[in-house]
Amino acid sequence: MKALAVGDEKNVHETMLAIEKADLSFRLLLQVRNKLLGAYQEIMRLQV
């Protein structure tokens, strides 16, 4: 993204695909983290 902004990268299509892949991976990671956190909180409630 930085290379595209400064004009070093010529292939906009591949750059945009890489950005979208990174965004999707990050959102997936957040969802997995939220599910794990929810499961942990549920287990902690059961042990009380």
mmCIF entry with sequence, helices, sheets and N, C-alpha, C, O atoms, coordinates in Angstrom:
data_MODEL
# 
_entry.id   MODEL 
# 
_entity.id                         1 
_entity.type                       polymer 
_entity.pdbx_number_of_molecules   1 
# 
_entity_poly.entity_id                      1 
_entity_poly.type                           'polypeptide(L)' 
_entity_poly.nstd_linkage                   no 
_entity_poly.nstd_monomer                   no 
_entity_poly.pdbx_seq_one_letter_code       MKALAVGDEKNVHETMLAIEKADLSFRLLLQVRNKLLGAYQEIMRLQV 
_entity_poly.pdbx_seq_one_letter_code_can   MKALAVGDEKNVHETMLAIEKADLSFRLLLQVRNKLLGAYQEIMRLQV 
_entity_poly.pdbx_strand_id                 A 
# 
loop_
_entity_poly_seq.entity_id 
_entity_poly_seq.num 
_entity_poly_seq.mon_id 
_entity_poly_seq.hetero 
1 1  MET n 
1 2  LYS n 
1 3  ALA n 
1 4  LEU n 
1 5  ALA n 
1 6  VAL n 
1 7  GLY n 
1 8  ASP n 
1 9  GLU n 
1 10 LYS n 
1 11 ASN n 
1 12 VAL n 
1 13 HIS n 
1 14 GLU n 
1 15 THR n 
1 16 MET n 
1 17 LEU n 
1 18 ALA n 
1 19 ILE n 
1 20 GLU n 
1 21 LYS n 
1 22 ALA n 
1 23 ASP n 
1 24 LEU n 
1 25 SER n 
1 26 PHE n 
1 27 ARG n 
1 28 LEU n 
1 29 LEU n 
1 30 LEU n 
1 31 GLN n 
1 32 VAL n 
1 33 ARG n 
1 34 ASN n 
1 35 LYS n 
1 36 LEU n 
1 37 LEU n 
1 38 GLY n 
1 39 ALA n 
1 40 TYR n 
1 41 GLN n 
1 42 GLU n 
1 43 ILE n 
1 44 MET n 
1 45 ARG n 
1 46 LEU n 
1 47 GLN n 
1 48 VAL n 
# 
_struct_asym.id          A 
_struct_asym.entity_id   1 
# 
loop_
_struct_conf.conf_type_id 
_struct_conf.id 
_struct_conf.pdbx_PDB_helix_id 
_struct_conf.beg_label_comp_id 
_struct_conf.beg_label_asym_id 
_struct_conf.beg_label_seq_id 
_struct_conf.pdbx_beg_PDB_ins_code 
_struct_conf.end_label_comp_id 
_struct_conf.end_label_asym_id 
_struct_conf.end_label_seq_id 
_struct_conf.pdbx_end_PDB_ins_code 
_struct_conf.beg_auth_comp_id 
_struct_conf.beg_auth_asym_id 
_struct_conf.beg_auth_seq_id 
_struct_conf.end_auth_comp_id 
_struct_conf.end_auth_asym_id 
_struct_conf.end_auth_seq_id 
_struct_conf.pdbx_PDB_helix_class 
_struct_conf.details 
_struct_conf.pdbx_PDB_helix_length 
HELX_P HELX_P1 AA1 LYS A 2  ? VAL A 6  ? LYS A 2  VAL A 6  1 ? 5  
HELX_P HELX_P2 AA2 VAL A 12 ? GLN A 47 ? VAL A 12 GLN A 47 1 ? 36 
# 
_struct_conf_type.id          HELX_P 
_struct_conf_type.criteria    ? 
_struct_conf_type.reference   ? 
# 
loop_
_atom_site.group_PDB 
_atom_site.id 
_atom_site.type_symbol 
_atom_site.label_atom_id 
_atom_site.label_alt_id 
_atom_site.label_comp_id 
_atom_site.label_asym_id 
_atom_site.label_entity_id 
_atom_site.label_seq_id 
_atom_site.pdbx_PDB_ins_code 
_atom_site.Cartn_x 
_atom_site.Cartn_y 
_atom_site.Cartn_z 
_atom_site.occupancy 
_atom_site.B_iso_or_equiv 
_atom_site.pdbx_formal_charge 
_atom_site.auth_seq_id 
_atom_site.auth_comp_id 
_atom_site.auth_asym_id 
_atom_site.auth_atom_id 
_atom_site.pdbx_PDB_model_num 
ATOM 1   N N  . MET A 1 1  ? 0.823   -1.174  0.000   1.00 0.00 ? 1  MET A N  1 
ATOM 2   C CA . MET A 1 1  ? 0.000   0.000   0.000   1.00 0.00 ? 1  MET A CA 1 
ATOM 3   C C  . MET A 1 1  ? 0.874   1.248   0.000   1.00 0.00 ? 1  MET A C  1 
ATOM 4   O O  . MET A 1 1  ? 0.594   2.224   -0.696  1.00 0.00 ? 1  MET A O  1 
ATOM 5   N N  . LYS A 1 2  ? 1.936   1.195   0.794   1.00 0.00 ? 2  LYS A N  1 
ATOM 6   C CA . LYS A 1 2  ? 2.857   2.328   0.840   1.00 0.00 ? 2  LYS A CA 1 
ATOM 7   C C  . LYS A 1 2  ? 3.521   2.543   -0.520  1.00 0.00 ? 2  LYS A C  1 
ATOM 8   O O  . LYS A 1 2  ? 3.655   3.674   -0.987  1.00 0.00 ? 2  LYS A O  1 
ATOM 9   N N  . ALA A 1 3  ? 3.937   1.430   -1.151  1.00 0.00 ? 3  ALA A N  1 
ATOM 10  C CA . ALA A 1 3  ? 4.586   1.522   -2.468  1.00 0.00 ? 3  ALA A CA 1 
ATOM 11  C C  . ALA A 1 3  ? 3.624   2.101   -3.507  1.00 0.00 ? 3  ALA A C  1 
ATOM 12  O O  . ALA A 1 3  ? 4.035   2.861   -4.383  1.00 0.00 ? 3  ALA A O  1 
ATOM 13  N N  . LEU A 1 4  ? 2.360   1.741   -3.405  1.00 0.00 ? 4  LEU A N  1 
ATOM 14  C CA . LEU A 1 4  ? 1.363   2.281   -4.330  1.00 0.00 ? 4  LEU A CA 1 
ATOM 15  C C  . LEU A 1 4  ? 1.185   3.780   -4.106  1.00 0.00 ? 4  LEU A C  1 
ATOM 16  O O  . LEU A 1 4  ? 1.057   4.546   -5.061  1.00 0.00 ? 4  LEU A O  1 
ATOM 17  N N  . ALA A 1 5  ? 1.177   4.190   -2.846  1.00 0.00 ? 5  ALA A N  1 
ATOM 18  C CA . ALA A 1 5  ? 0.976   5.605   -2.525  1.00 0.00 ? 5  ALA A CA 1 
ATOM 19  C C  . ALA A 1 5  ? 2.118   6.481   -3.031  1.00 0.00 ? 5  ALA A C  1 
ATOM 20  O O  . ALA A 1 5  ? 1.890   7.610   -3.467  1.00 0.00 ? 5  ALA A O  1 
ATOM 21  N N  . VAL A 1 6  ? 3.349   5.965   -2.975  1.00 0.00 ? 6  VAL A N  1 
ATOM 22  C CA . VAL A 1 6  ? 4.489   6.772   -3.419  1.00 0.00 ? 6  VAL A CA 1 
ATOM 23  C C  . VAL A 1 6  ? 4.795   6.586   -4.899  1.00 0.00 ? 6  VAL A C  1 
ATOM 24  O O  . VAL A 1 6  ? 5.683   7.244   -5.442  1.00 0.00 ? 6  VAL A O  1 
ATOM 25  N N  . GLY A 1 7  ? 4.054   5.681   -5.555  1.00 0.00 ? 7  GLY A N  1 
ATOM 26  C CA . GLY A 1 7  ? 4.209   5.512   -6.997  1.00 0.00 ? 7  GLY A CA 1 
ATOM 27  C C  . GLY A 1 7  ? 5.171   4.423   -7.417  1.00 0.00 ? 7  GLY A C  1 
ATOM 28  O O  . GLY A 1 7  ? 5.454   4.287   -8.608  1.00 0.00 ? 7  GLY A O  1 
ATOM 29  N N  . ASP A 1 8  ? 5.685   3.638   -6.474  1.00 0.00 ? 8  ASP A N  1 
ATOM 30  C CA . ASP A 1 8  ? 6.615   2.557   -6.835  1.00 0.00 ? 8  ASP A CA 1 
ATOM 31  C C  . ASP A 1 8  ? 5.890   1.343   -7.404  1.00 0.00 ? 8  ASP A C  1 
ATOM 32  O O  . ASP A 1 8  ? 6.424   0.656   -8.274  1.00 0.00 ? 8  ASP A O  1 
ATOM 33  N N  . GLU A 1 9  ? 4.698   1.079   -6.928  1.00 0.00 ? 9  GLU A N  1 
ATOM 34  C CA . GLU A 1 9  ? 3.931   -0.084  -7.367  1.00 0.00 ? 9  GLU A CA 1 
ATOM 35  C C  . GLU A 1 9  ? 3.071   0.284   -8.567  1.00 0.00 ? 9  GLU A C  1 
ATOM 36  O O  . GLU A 1 9  ? 2.334   1.270   -8.533  1.00 0.00 ? 9  GLU A O  1 
ATOM 37  N N  . LYS A 1 10 ? 3.168   -0.503  -9.617  1.00 0.00 ? 10 LYS A N  1 
ATOM 38  C CA . LYS A 1 10 ? 2.434   -0.227  -10.846 1.00 0.00 ? 10 LYS A CA 1 
ATOM 39  C C  . LYS A 1 10 ? 1.169   -1.080  -10.980 1.00 0.00 ? 10 LYS A C  1 
ATOM 40  O O  . LYS A 1 10 ? 0.250   -0.710  -11.711 1.00 0.00 ? 10 LYS A O  1 
ATOM 41  N N  . ASN A 1 11 ? 1.114   -2.212  -10.282 1.00 0.00 ? 11 ASN A N  1 
ATOM 42  C CA . ASN A 1 11 ? -0.003  -3.131  -10.423 1.00 0.00 ? 11 ASN A CA 1 
ATOM 43  C C  . ASN A 1 11 ? -1.044  -2.853  -9.328  1.00 0.00 ? 11 ASN A C  1 
ATOM 44  O O  . ASN A 1 11 ? -0.967  -3.402  -8.229  1.00 0.00 ? 11 ASN A O  1 
ATOM 45  N N  . VAL A 1 12 ? -2.005  -2.003  -9.647  1.00 0.00 ? 12 VAL A N  1 
ATOM 46  C CA . VAL A 1 12 ? -3.027  -1.604  -8.688  1.00 0.00 ? 12 VAL A CA 1 
ATOM 47  C C  . VAL A 1 12 ? -3.931  -2.781  -8.332  1.00 0.00 ? 12 VAL A C  1 
ATOM 48  O O  . VAL A 1 12 ? -4.353  -2.918  -7.184  1.00 0.00 ? 12 VAL A O  1 
ATOM 49  N N  . HIS A 1 13 ? -4.225  -3.621  -9.308  1.00 0.00 ? 13 HIS A N  1 
ATOM 50  C CA . HIS A 1 13 ? -5.117  -4.756  -9.084  1.00 0.00 ? 13 HIS A CA 1 
ATOM 51  C C  . HIS A 1 13 ? -4.566  -5.693  -8.016  1.00 0.00 ? 13 HIS A C  1 
ATOM 52  O O  . HIS A 1 13 ? -5.280  -6.051  -7.079  1.00 0.00 ? 13 HIS A O  1 
ATOM 53  N N  . GLU A 1 14 ? -3.306  -6.092  -8.146  1.00 0.00 ? 14 GLU A N  1 
ATOM 54  C CA . GLU A 1 14 ? -2.699  -6.992  -7.164  1.00 0.00 ? 14 GLU A CA 1 
ATOM 55  C C  . GLU A 1 14 ? -2.598  -6.328  -5.797  1.00 0.00 ? 14 GLU A C  1 
ATOM 56  O O  . GLU A 1 14 ? -2.776  -6.986  -4.772  1.00 0.00 ? 14 GLU A O  1 
ATOM 57  N N  . THR A 1 15 ? -2.317  -5.041  -5.777  1.00 0.00 ? 15 THR A N  1 
ATOM 58  C CA . THR A 1 15 ? -2.237  -4.323  -4.512  1.00 0.00 ? 15 THR A CA 1 
ATOM 59  C C  . THR A 1 15 ? -3.590  -4.313  -3.809  1.00 0.00 ? 15 THR A C  1 
ATOM 60  O O  . THR A 1 15 ? -3.666  -4.545  -2.603  1.00 0.00 ? 15 THR A O  1 
ATOM 61  N N  . MET A 1 16 ? -4.647  -4.049  -4.554  1.00 0.00 ? 16 MET A N  1 
ATOM 62  C CA . MET A 1 16 ? -5.985  -4.031  -3.958  1.00 0.00 ? 16 MET A CA 1 
ATOM 63  C C  . MET A 1 16 ? -6.397  -5.425  -3.478  1.00 0.00 ? 16 MET A C  1 
ATOM 64  O O  . MET A 1 16 ? -7.032  -5.557  -2.432  1.00 0.00 ? 16 MET A O  1 
ATOM 65  N N  . LEU A 1 17 ? -6.041  -6.455  -4.232  1.00 0.00 ? 17 LEU A N  1 
ATOM 66  C CA . LEU A 1 17 ? -6.323  -7.821  -3.789  1.00 0.00 ? 17 LEU A CA 1 
ATOM 67  C C  . LEU A 1 17 ? -5.595  -8.141  -2.486  1.00 0.00 ? 17 LEU A C  1 
ATOM 68  O O  . LEU A 1 17 ? -6.166  -8.753  -1.584  1.00 0.00 ? 17 LEU A O  1 
ATOM 69  N N  . ALA A 1 18 ? -4.351  -7.731  -2.393  1.00 0.00 ? 18 ALA A N  1 
ATOM 70  C CA . ALA A 1 18 ? -3.581  -7.981  -1.170  1.00 0.00 ? 18 ALA A CA 1 
ATOM 71  C C  . ALA A 1 18 ? -4.195  -7.246  0.019   1.00 0.00 ? 18 ALA A C  1 
ATOM 72  O O  . ALA A 1 18 ? -4.242  -7.787  1.124   1.00 0.00 ? 18 ALA A O  1 
ATOM 73  N N  . ILE A 1 19 ? -4.661  -6.032  -0.196  1.00 0.00 ? 19 ILE A N  1 
ATOM 74  C CA . ILE A 1 19 ? -5.294  -5.263  0.876   1.00 0.00 ? 19 ILE A CA 1 
ATOM 75  C C  . ILE A 1 19 ? -6.581  -5.947  1.320   1.00 0.00 ? 19 ILE A C  1 
ATOM 76  O O  . ILE A 1 19 ? -6.848  -6.054  2.517   1.00 0.00 ? 19 ILE A O  1 
ATOM 77  N N  . GLU A 1 20 ? -7.375  -6.408  0.367   1.00 0.00 ? 20 GLU A N  1 
ATOM 78  C CA . GLU A 1 20 ? -8.632  -7.080  0.710   1.00 0.00 ? 20 GLU A CA 1 
ATOM 79  C C  . GLU A 1 20 ? -8.374  -8.390  1.447   1.00 0.00 ? 20 GLU A C  1 
ATOM 80  O O  . GLU A 1 20 ? -9.091  -8.717  2.393   1.00 0.00 ? 20 GLU A O  1 
ATOM 81  N N  . LYS A 1 21 ? -7.356  -9.144  1.025   1.00 0.00 ? 21 LYS A N  1 
ATOM 82  C CA . LYS A 1 21 ? -7.013  -10.382 1.720   1.00 0.00 ? 21 LYS A CA 1 
ATOM 83  C C  . LYS A 1 21 ? -6.587  -10.107 3.150   1.00 0.00 ? 21 LYS A C  1 
ATOM 84  O O  . LYS A 1 21 ? -6.980  -10.823 4.071   1.00 0.00 ? 21 LYS A O  1 
ATOM 85  N N  . ALA A 1 22 ? -5.784  -9.070  3.334   1.00 0.00 ? 22 ALA A N  1 
ATOM 86  C CA . ALA A 1 22 ? -5.339  -8.711  4.676   1.00 0.00 ? 22 ALA A CA 1 
ATOM 87  C C  . ALA A 1 22 ? -6.516  -8.287  5.544   1.00 0.00 ? 22 ALA A C  1 
ATOM 88  O O  . ALA A 1 22 ? -6.587  -8.649  6.718   1.00 0.00 ? 22 ALA A O  1 
ATOM 89  N N  . ASP A 1 23 ? -7.432  -7.526  4.974   1.00 0.00 ? 23 ASP A N  1 
ATOM 90  C CA . ASP A 1 23 ? -8.613  -7.082  5.712   1.00 0.00 ? 23 ASP A CA 1 
ATOM 91  C C  . ASP A 1 23 ? -9.482  -8.271  6.111   1.00 0.00 ? 23 ASP A C  1 
ATOM 92  O O  . ASP A 1 23 ? -9.949  -8.347  7.248   1.00 0.00 ? 23 ASP A O  1 
ATOM 93  N N  . LEU A 1 24 ? -9.697  -9.189  5.186   1.00 0.00 ? 24 LEU A N  1 
ATOM 94  C CA . LEU A 1 24 ? -10.500 -10.366 5.483   1.00 0.00 ? 24 LEU A CA 1 
ATOM 95  C C  . LEU A 1 24 ? -9.845  -11.232 6.557   1.00 0.00 ? 24 LEU A C  1 
ATOM 96  O O  . LEU A 1 24 ? -10.526 -11.735 7.451   1.00 0.00 ? 24 LEU A O  1 
ATOM 97  N N  . SER A 1 25 ? -8.549  -11.404 6.474   1.00 0.00 ? 25 SER A N  1 
ATOM 98  C CA . SER A 1 25 ? -7.827  -12.191 7.479   1.00 0.00 ? 25 SER A CA 1 
ATOM 99  C C  . SER A 1 25 ? -7.923  -11.544 8.854   1.00 0.00 ? 25 SER A C  1 
ATOM 100 O O  . SER A 1 25 ? -8.095  -12.235 9.858   1.00 0.00 ? 25 SER A O  1 
ATOM 101 N N  . PHE A 1 26 ? -7.813  -10.233 8.902   1.00 0.00 ? 26 PHE A N  1 
ATOM 102 C CA . PHE A 1 26 ? -7.897  -9.517  10.170  1.00 0.00 ? 26 PHE A CA 1 
ATOM 103 C C  . PHE A 1 26 ? -9.293  -9.648  10.775  1.00 0.00 ? 26 PHE A C  1 
ATOM 104 O O  . PHE A 1 26 ? -9.437  -9.866  11.978  1.00 0.00 ? 26 PHE A O  1 
ATOM 105 N N  . ARG A 1 27 ? -10.327 -9.513  9.931   1.00 0.00 ? 27 ARG A N  1 
ATOM 106 C CA . ARG A 1 27 ? -11.695 -9.645  10.441  1.00 0.00 ? 27 ARG A CA 1 
ATOM 107 C C  . ARG A 1 27 ? -11.967 -11.064 10.934  1.00 0.00 ? 27 ARG A C  1 
ATOM 108 O O  . ARG A 1 27 ? -12.654 -11.248 11.939  1.00 0.00 ? 27 ARG A O  1 
ATOM 109 N N  . LEU A 1 28 ? -11.435 -12.064 10.237  1.00 0.00 ? 28 LEU A N  1 
ATOM 110 C CA . LEU A 1 28 ? -11.573 -13.447 10.677  1.00 0.00 ? 28 LEU A CA 1 
ATOM 111 C C  . LEU A 1 28 ? -10.881 -13.655 12.023  1.00 0.00 ? 28 LEU A C  1 
ATOM 112 O O  . LEU A 1 28 ? -11.434 -14.299 12.914  1.00 0.00 ? 28 LEU A O  1 
ATOM 113 N N  . LEU A 1 29 ? -9.690  -13.117 12.168  1.00 0.00 ? 29 LEU A N  1 
ATOM 114 C CA . LEU A 1 29 ? -8.961  -13.216 13.424  1.00 0.00 ? 29 LEU A CA 1 
ATOM 115 C C  . LEU A 1 29 ? -9.750  -12.594 14.569  1.00 0.00 ? 29 LEU A C  1 
ATOM 116 O O  . LEU A 1 29 ? -9.810  -13.161 15.660  1.00 0.00 ? 29 LEU A O  1 
ATOM 117 N N  . LEU A 1 30 ? -10.354 -11.437 14.332  1.00 0.00 ? 30 LEU A N  1 
ATOM 118 C CA . LEU A 1 30 ? -11.165 -10.788 15.370  1.00 0.00 ? 30 LEU A CA 1 
ATOM 119 C C  . LEU A 1 30 ? -12.369 -11.639 15.755  1.00 0.00 ? 30 LEU A C  1 
ATOM 120 O O  . LEU A 1 30 ? -12.709 -11.728 16.935  1.00 0.00 ? 30 LEU A O  1 
ATOM 121 N N  . GLN A 1 31 ? -13.016 -12.265 14.778  1.00 0.00 ? 31 GLN A N  1 
ATOM 122 C CA . GLN A 1 31 ? -14.164 -13.108 15.076  1.00 0.00 ? 31 GLN A CA 1 
ATOM 123 C C  . GLN A 1 31 ? -13.749 -14.330 15.891  1.00 0.00 ? 31 GLN A C  1 
ATOM 124 O O  . GLN A 1 31 ? -14.447 -14.708 16.832  1.00 0.00 ? 31 GLN A O  1 
ATOM 125 N N  . VAL A 1 32 ? -12.637 -14.942 15.546  1.00 0.00 ? 32 VAL A N  1 
ATOM 126 C CA . VAL A 1 32 ? -12.145 -16.099 16.294  1.00 0.00 ? 32 VAL A CA 1 
ATOM 127 C C  . VAL A 1 32 ? -11.805 -15.673 17.720  1.00 0.00 ? 32 VAL A C  1 
ATOM 128 O O  . VAL A 1 32 ? -12.139 -16.371 18.677  1.00 0.00 ? 32 VAL A O  1 
ATOM 129 N N  . ARG A 1 33 ? -11.147 -14.538 17.857  1.00 0.00 ? 33 ARG A N  1 
ATOM 130 C CA . ARG A 1 33 ? -10.812 -14.040 19.194  1.00 0.00 ? 33 ARG A CA 1 
ATOM 131 C C  . ARG A 1 33 ? -12.072 -13.794 20.015  1.00 0.00 ? 33 ARG A C  1 
ATOM 132 O O  . ARG A 1 33 ? -12.127 -14.151 21.191  1.00 0.00 ? 33 ARG A O  1 
ATOM 133 N N  . ASN A 1 34 ? -13.081 -13.187 19.401  1.00 0.00 ? 34 ASN A N  1 
ATOM 134 C CA . ASN A 1 34 ? -14.323 -12.911 20.124  1.00 0.00 ? 34 ASN A CA 1 
ATOM 135 C C  . ASN A 1 34 ? -15.013 -14.197 20.559  1.00 0.00 ? 34 ASN A C  1 
ATOM 136 O O  . ASN A 1 34 ? -15.550 -14.272 21.664  1.00 0.00 ? 34 ASN A O  1 
ATOM 137 N N  . LYS A 1 35 ? -15.003 -15.209 19.697  1.00 0.00 ? 35 LYS A N  1 
ATOM 138 C CA . LYS A 1 35 ? -15.602 -16.496 20.053  1.00 0.00 ? 35 LYS A CA 1 
ATOM 139 C C  . LYS A 1 35 ? -14.847 -17.151 21.199  1.00 0.00 ? 35 LYS A C  1 
ATOM 140 O O  . LYS A 1 35 ? -15.462 -17.681 22.125  1.00 0.00 ? 35 LYS A O  1 
ATOM 141 N N  . LEU A 1 36 ? -13.521 -17.119 21.145  1.00 0.00 ? 36 LEU A N  1 
ATOM 142 C CA . LEU A 1 36 ? -12.723 -17.706 22.222  1.00 0.00 ? 36 LEU A CA 1 
ATOM 143 C C  . LEU A 1 36 ? -12.934 -16.967 23.536  1.00 0.00 ? 36 LEU A C  1 
ATOM 144 O O  . LEU A 1 36 ? -13.046 -17.588 24.592  1.00 0.00 ? 36 LEU A O  1 
ATOM 145 N N  . LEU A 1 37 ? -12.988 -15.656 23.471  1.00 0.00 ? 37 LEU A N  1 
ATOM 146 C CA . LEU A 1 37 ? -13.226 -14.859 24.669  1.00 0.00 ? 37 LEU A CA 1 
ATOM 147 C C  . LEU A 1 37 ? -14.608 -15.155 25.252  1.00 0.00 ? 37 LEU A C  1 
ATOM 148 O O  . LEU A 1 37 ? -14.758 -15.270 26.469  1.00 0.00 ? 37 LEU A O  1 
ATOM 149 N N  . GLY A 1 38 ? -15.607 -15.276 24.397  1.00 0.00 ? 38 GLY A N  1 
ATOM 150 C CA . GLY A 1 38 ? -16.950 -15.613 24.862  1.00 0.00 ? 38 GLY A CA 1 
ATOM 151 C C  . GLY A 1 38 ? -16.991 -16.989 25.510  1.00 0.00 ? 38 GLY A C  1 
ATOM 152 O O  . GLY A 1 38 ? -17.642 -17.167 26.539  1.00 0.00 ? 38 GLY A O  1 
ATOM 153 N N  . ALA A 1 39 ? -16.306 -17.961 24.923  1.00 0.00 ? 39 ALA A N  1 
ATOM 154 C CA . ALA A 1 39 ? -16.248 -19.305 25.503  1.00 0.00 ? 39 ALA A CA 1 
ATOM 155 C C  . ALA A 1 39 ? -15.541 -19.286 26.847  1.00 0.00 ? 39 ALA A C  1 
ATOM 156 O O  . ALA A 1 39 ? -15.982 -19.945 27.789  1.00 0.00 ? 39 ALA A O  1 
ATOM 157 N N  . TYR A 1 40 ? -14.458 -18.545 26.947  1.00 0.00 ? 40 TYR A N  1 
ATOM 158 C CA . TYR A 1 40 ? -13.726 -18.433 28.214  1.00 0.00 ? 40 TYR A CA 1 
ATOM 159 C C  . TYR A 1 40 ? -14.615 -17.813 29.286  1.00 0.00 ? 40 TYR A C  1 
ATOM 160 O O  . TYR A 1 40 ? -14.648 -18.295 30.418  1.00 0.00 ? 40 TYR A O  1 
ATOM 161 N N  . GLN A 1 41 ? -15.330 -16.755 28.942  1.00 0.00 ? 41 GLN A N  1 
ATOM 162 C CA . GLN A 1 41 ? -16.211 -16.099 29.918  1.00 0.00 ? 41 GLN A CA 1 
ATOM 163 C C  . GLN A 1 41 ? -17.334 -17.032 30.347  1.00 0.00 ? 41 GLN A C  1 
ATOM 164 O O  . GLN A 1 41 ? -17.724 -17.031 31.515  1.00 0.00 ? 41 GLN A O  1 
ATOM 165 N N  . GLU A 1 42 ? -17.850 -17.817 29.432  1.00 0.00 ? 42 GLU A N  1 
ATOM 166 C CA . GLU A 1 42 ? -18.901 -18.781 29.772  1.00 0.00 ? 42 GLU A CA 1 
ATOM 167 C C  . GLU A 1 42 ? -18.368 -19.842 30.722  1.00 0.00 ? 42 GLU A C  1 
ATOM 168 O O  . GLU A 1 42 ? -19.050 -20.213 31.677  1.00 0.00 ? 42 GLU A O  1 
ATOM 169 N N  . ILE A 1 43 ? -17.165 -20.335 30.477  1.00 0.00 ? 43 ILE A N  1 
ATOM 170 C CA . ILE A 1 43 ? -16.553 -21.335 31.370  1.00 0.00 ? 43 ILE A CA 1 
ATOM 171 C C  . ILE A 1 43 ? -16.334 -20.726 32.749  1.00 0.00 ? 43 ILE A C  1 
ATOM 172 O O  . ILE A 1 43 ? -16.573 -21.394 33.755  1.00 0.00 ? 43 ILE A O  1 
ATOM 173 N N  . MET A 1 44 ? -15.890 -19.491 32.818  1.00 0.00 ? 44 MET A N  1 
ATOM 174 C CA . MET A 1 44 ? -15.669 -18.852 34.110  1.00 0.00 ? 44 MET A CA 1 
ATOM 175 C C  . MET A 1 44 ? -16.987 -18.694 34.881  1.00 0.00 ? 44 MET A C  1 
ATOM 176 O O  . MET A 1 44 ? -17.002 -18.811 36.106  1.00 0.00 ? 44 MET A O  1 
ATOM 177 N N  . ARG A 1 45 ? -18.075 -18.434 34.183  1.00 0.00 ? 45 ARG A N  1 
ATOM 178 C CA . ARG A 1 45 ? -19.380 -18.332 34.854  1.00 0.00 ? 45 ARG A CA 1 
ATOM 179 C C  . ARG A 1 45 ? -19.831 -19.682 35.376  1.00 0.00 ? 45 ARG A C  1 
ATOM 180 O O  . ARG A 1 45 ? -20.462 -19.749 36.430  1.00 0.00 ? 45 ARG A O  1 
ATOM 181 N N  . LEU A 1 46 ? -19.527 -20.753 34.670  1.00 0.00 ? 46 LEU A N  1 
ATOM 182 C CA . LEU A 1 46 ? -19.955 -22.088 35.095  1.00 0.00 ? 46 LEU A CA 1 
ATOM 183 C C  . LEU A 1 46 ? -19.218 -22.543 36.356  1.00 0.00 ? 46 LEU A C  1 
ATOM 184 O O  . LEU A 1 46 ? -19.782 -23.293 37.152  1.00 0.00 ? 46 LEU A O  1 
ATOM 185 N N  . GLN A 1 47 ? -17.995 -22.116 36.550  1.00 0.00 ? 47 GLN A N  1 
ATOM 186 C CA . GLN A 1 47 ? -17.198 -22.586 37.683  1.00 0.00 ? 47 GLN A CA 1 
ATOM 187 C C  . GLN A 1 47 ? -17.538 -21.864 38.975  1.00 0.00 ? 47 GLN A C  1 
ATOM 188 O O  . GLN A 1 47 ? -17.103 -22.289 40.046  1.00 0.00 ? 47 GLN A O  1 
ATOM 189 N N  . VAL A 1 48 ? -18.299 -20.787 38.903  1.00 0.00 ? 48 VAL A N  1 
ATOM 190 C CA . VAL A 1 48 ? -18.605 -20.022 40.129  1.00 0.00 ? 48 VAL A CA 1 
ATOM 191 C C  . VAL A 1 48 ? -19.685 -20.656 40.918  1.00 0.00 ? 48 VAL A C  1 
ATOM 192 O O  . VAL A 1 48 ? -20.062 -20.143 41.972  1.00 0.00 ? 48 VAL A O  1 
# 
